[in-house]
């Protein structure tokens, strides 16, 4: 049976070693894999053992790549999967790496969604805009629903819509006879992700306020 004839440190990377089987170079592996797989000179290795070693090396390299990504910012499970796919990693490797990252809390879609909801809420966005942002990041429907429900109440959303409309109408009288201005407010609120019911409620209040006071504050 073939055996490991040498394990030599690589000149350009002290963290990696070259693995030789029967005097022939086979593959380079990270020193962590050498330890985990208990590789040593004289150890017999068949074809299946080499496949296992190569898979462990691929998984380790994929993890190192993810750690570098995550050191620069947060990612959702879907985004990490896409990054790994773009690097050419196999589906089995990707699945194992993502599971490891989830177990170690390096990726957590619930935590990511909550933070994203708060960020958009602080920017005055409505629930539809927040939902669209979460969906673009690959967050599941359940997490999207729960995160929005936990961070954005109907009162919060209405207050944000009212504030947005007030900026547009500041110092200007809003009248039923000015459909262009009403349409501008409506479209602005829509672009911010507010529902049709919220938009209608805000515009109705603005018109009532103008009717009662003679001006919109």
C-alpha positions, 0 to 999 in steps of 0.5 A: 500500500502507498505510504507517506514518504515525506512531509516537507514545509513549504518555502513560501508559506510556513503554515503549509506543507507538501505531502509526498507519497512513495517519493512523489509529490501529491498535494499541499496541505495546511499544517492544521490538516496535517495535525487533524488527519494525524499525517506522518511519515511512514503512514499508509494511505490508500486512495480513499484516504487521499480523497479524505485529506484533499476534502479536508484541505479544501474545507479548511481553505474555504473556512480561511477564505470566509474568515477573511471575508467576515473580518471585513464585515457581516454576511448572510448565509446566502451571500457566503454561499455565493462567494464560495460558489464563485470561488469554485468550491464543491456543494458538499464543501460549501454546505459543511463550511456554512454549517460550521460558520453557523455553529460558531456564530460567525454567520447568523441571519437573525442577527444580521436581519435585526441589524439591517432592520434597525439601520433602515428604520433609522433612515426613515424607511417603510416596511416594504423597503426594509423587506426588499433589502432583507430579501436581496440579502437572502434572508428567509421569509420567516426571519424577514417577517419576525425581524420587521415585526420586532423592530418596526411598529405601525406607530413607528412606521406612521411617524416616519412617513409623517416626518418624510411628508412634512419635509416635502410640505414644509412652509407650503399649503397643501390643497385638494386643488393641487394634485401634482403636489399631492402626487409628489408626496405620495410618490416620495412615500412610496419610494421610501417603502410605505404602504398605500394605506399609510400613504393615504393616511398621511396625506389625509392628515396633511390635508385636514391639518391645512383645512383646519389651520390654513397651513401645513406645519 
